[in-house]
Amino acid sequence: MKILPVEPWPSTGKENIVTHRENTDFILAGDIGGTKTNLALFLPRFARHHLVENESYASQDAAEFHEVLEKFLKKYPVNVKSACFGIAGPVRNGRSKTTNLPWEVSEDDLKARFGWEKVRLINDLTATALAIPVLSETELRTINPGEPDPAGTIGVVAPGTGLGIALAVRKEQELIPLASEGGHVDFAPRNEMQFDLLQHLWKQWHHVSVERIVSGPGLHTVYSWLRKKSNDPEPARLTERLAESDPPRIITEAALADGDPVCVQALDLFVSILGAVAGDVALTGLTTGGIYLGGGIPPKILPKLQSGKFMDSFTDKGRFSRLMSTIPVKVILNERAALLGAAHFFEPRIF
């Protein structure tokens, strides 16, 4: 599945930077994750800000976030009107210690270091939620049409390097995201196999959160556990690929394209637990406005999400199963949604 860009790259993108460098104030947006940090420059537009340039950096290659910013701004030395950065971790009083990185980032430090007046750190799922009002239908894929409530709360569940969760409420026509660290709530097994998985994980971690399973590393954990339990030896070629590249991606490809039975079982279990977690979020927030699946994983496993396993777990909520079936579920296909949402932080769009 091709992941759609924020918007088509202008044919004169580089010329845009040169043309506007001296007389235009750009919006700088960032999406800070445990694996990569994405930075982008936007030109302000009323309906939807226009992406001009963006770069992606390996987060582990920098000791501090400002090093990444300095590299980006050296390449694109422009006037910055405002800067907003979505960060994978809790933000308190303008400061954040990233969950999966040794970085400590603060608004005051960025203002002092770069001379910007308007700087804001927000949770990365807050940034993703802010993008929802400006996403087009082509940037979304419906898993369950449901019965949308135009005034209802929405939820965002985003598995990637970690698991991000957020709610967003509507006040009149404005969407107001509520950040959370819901990815770190307890994993609740729903059947004997999942209980066996929990017992296995208890041997490694005192606290088993849903992020330990519903994330890229979590998929690898589930696969490794299932492979050890099975009598099916790992194919030599798969062993080589897992050692050479990104294991979650290889497991997904082996499940969807190659049909390796253990990889298929791992991805099925992953999707089932993701559906249950998304259903829990929907119940907690009564998200009659819909659940949106963000992060890097859902667009890559669309066939599995559409197979029925996700919705079976999503709606399996006892007396509330009928209500759950009415909640729309959509996948965000736009890999730059968090950047777009961060760019709109100071000027949110109506919903």
N, C-alpha and C positions, 0 to 999 in steps of 0.2 A: 504494500500500500504506500503510495507516494504521499509524503507529508507535505501539506500545502504551506507555502511561505506566508508571512504576514501580509504581503501584498506584492504584486509583480515588481521585480527589480527594474528601476528606470534604466533605459538604454544609455543614459548619460549620467549614471550615478556618480562616477568619480568627478565629472564636470560640475555636478550639482554642488559638491563639497567645495570645489575651487571657486565657483561662481559666488556662493553665498558665504564663504568663510569670513569675509571682513564685515559684512553688514547684516548677518542673520544670527539670531540667538537660537541655538538648538536645544532640544530636550535630550538629556542623556539618561538612558535607562539601563538597568542591569538585572540579571537573573543569576544569583550566586548559589551554586549547588556544590555538593560534595565531590562530584566528578568533574564538572566543567563550569566555568563562569562565562556567561554571554553578556556582551555589552553592545549597545546600539545607539545611534543618533537618529532622532526623529525631527522632521519639520512640523511645526504645529499646523493642524487642520481642524476645522470645526467638527466634522462628523467622525473622523478617524485620523489620527496623526500618521504622517507619511514616513515610513522607514527609508533612510538614505544609505546608511552604512551599518554593518554589524560584524563583530568578530567573536570567535569562541576560543577560550584558553583553558588549558588543563589546570584545574584548581590546585592540584598537588604540586605544581611546578613553582608556585609562589609562596613565600613565607608569610606575606601579608597581602591583604586585598589591595592596598594602595599601589603595590608594585604592578598589579594587573592594569589598574586605571592609568598609571603613568605610561605604560607601554602603549595602551590604546590611544591616549591623548597625544603621544608623540607622533603617532601615525596620522591622527586626525586632529590637528591643533585648531579647534573652533571655539567660538563663544558659546558658553553653556548658560542657558536661561534658567533651567532647573534640572535637578538630578534626583532620581528615585531608584532605589535598589531593592528588589525582592531578594530575601535571604532565607536560606533553609535553616531556620532556627527561631527561637523566641526573640522578640524585640521588646526591650523594656527601657523606657526613658531614653530613647534614641540610641541604644546600644544593643549589640547582639554578639553572642559567642556562638559561632556556627556549630551545629550538632556533629557533623562529620568532617570537620576541618579544624585546625588549630588557630583559626583566625578570630580576632576580636575587632569588631568594626563599630565605629561611632559616628554619628552625624556631626558632632562638634569637631572631631579630628578631621573629617573630610572637608568641612567648611574652612578650617584653618589652613589645611594643607593646599587646597586648590582655589581658595578665595571665592567659593560659591555662596550665594545668599540663601538659596532654597535647596535644601538637601533633606531627603527623608529615607529612612530605612523602614521597610515593611516586611512582613512575613511573605515568603514566596507564593503561598497559596492565596493570600490577600491580593497579590499582583495578578494571579491567574483569574481570580473572581472578577477583578476590575475589567478584565478584557472581554468578559462574556457579552456585555451589551453591544460591543462593536464587532463581534465576530459575525461573518456572513454564514448563510446556511451551507455553503460549500466547504466551510471550515469545521463543520460538525457532522457527525454520523449518528443517526438515531438507532439506539438499541431497543428502546421501548417507547412508543409514542405517548402512551398514557393519556391522561386528561389534564393538560397544563392549566395551572391556576395563575393567571397574570399577576395576582397580588401575593403569590406564595413565596415563602422562603426557598432558597436554592442551596444545594450542597455541592462541594467540590472534593473529589477524592482523587489523589494523584500519586500513583506508584511510580517510582523511578529509582534513583540511588537510595532514597528513603521512601517514606510514605507520608504525604502531606494531606491534611484534611482541613477544610474550612466551611463555614456557613456564611450566607449573605442574605440579609433581610432587606425588604423594600420599604422605604419611607417616601410616600407619595410616588414620584417617578425615579427616585435615586436608589441605586443599589449600594448598600452599606455592608462590606465584608467584615466578618468576625474571625480573627485569627485563632488558631488552636494548635495544640500539639497532640491531636487525637490519634496520630499514628503510633503513639506510645502507650495507648491503653492496652489492657490485658487481652491476649488472644483467648477466645472462647471456642473450644472445639465443639463441633456439632454432631460428630459420629465417632465410631470406634477408631477408624483410621486417623482422624484428626487428633483424637485423644492420645494415640500412640505417638504421633508426631510431637505433641506437646511434652510428653514424658521424655522423649529423646532430647528436645531442646532444653528442658529443665537441667539436664546434665551439663549443659554448656553455660547457661545463663540463669541467674537467680530469678530475673524478671523476664518473662517471654511476652514481648509486645507484638501487636499485629505487624509492625514494621519488620520484625525478624523473619516474617514469611511473605508479606505482600510488598515486595520490593525486588529490585534486581538481585542483590545478594541473597534475598530470601528464596527466590526461585532456584538459585544454585544450591542453597541449603536443602530445599525440598527434594531436588533431583538427587543430590548425593545420598540422602537418607533412603530414598526409594531404590536407588541402584544397589545400595548395600543390602537392603531387604530382599531384593529380587534374586532369582537364580539366573538372570539374564546378564551375561558378561558384557562389559562395555566394549563396543567395537573399537578396534585399534585406531581407525581414522578419527572417530569422535574423540578419543583420548588425546590425540595429537592436536585437534582443533581447540579443545578445551584448554590445553596448556599454552597454546599460541595466542589466543584471542580472548574476547570478552565472554565469559562463560554464560551469563543469562541470554545473550544474543544467540550464541551457538546452540544452547538448549532449545530456544524458541524455534530456530531454523530447523533443527533436527526433528522437532515435533510437527511443525507445519508442513515442511517440504519433504523430509525423509521418512517420517512416520516411525521413528525409533520408539518402540513401545514404552520404555521407561520415561523418555522425554515427553511423550504424549500424556502419560499418567501424571507427570509432574506439572505440566501446564494445565491439565484439567483440574488438578487439586488447587493450584494457584488461583485459577479463575473462579472456582467454587468459593474459596475463602474470600477472595476479593468481592464477590457478589454479596456474601454475608456481611462483610464489613461495610460496604456501601449501603446495604439495607439498614444496618444499625445507625449509620449517620442519618439516613432518611427518616427513621423513626425518632431519633434524638431531636432533630431540628424540624420535624414534620415538614419536610421539603416538598410541598405540593407544587412548587415552581419547577422542580426537577433536580436530578442529580447529574453533574457533569464530571466525566472521567478525564482528568488531565494527566500530566507527567509524560515521560518518554515511553512507557510500556504499552498502554492501551492502543495507540494507533498501530503498533506492530503486531498485535494479537487480535485484530478485529474478527477474523473467522471464528476464533474461540469464543469471543464475547458474544457473537451473534448465534452461537450454536445452541443456546438454551440453558447451558449450565450456569451462566452468570445469573440470568433472571430466575432460574429455579431457586437458587440460594437467596437472591435478593428478596423474593416474595415469600419465602418460607418463614413467616413470622406469626404463625398460629392464628389467633383471632383477627390479626391485622393484615392477613394475606391479601384480602380483597382491596384494602386501601393501598397496599404496596404496589399492586398491579396497575393502579391509576397514576403512579408517579413516573413522569417522563425520565428517561435515562439517555444521555447523549455523550459521545466521545469527542473530545476536542482534538482535531487533527492538526491544528496549527502549532508547530513546535516552538514558535516564538510568542505564544500567547502571554506568558508572564512578562516578557519585555514590553509587549503592547500595553498590558495593564499597568505596569509601572510608569510607562510614558504618560498615561492618562490620569495618574494619581492626583495631580494638582488641578486637573480640569476633567473630572469624571463625566462620562456621558450618561444621559438618561436611559432608562430601560423601558 
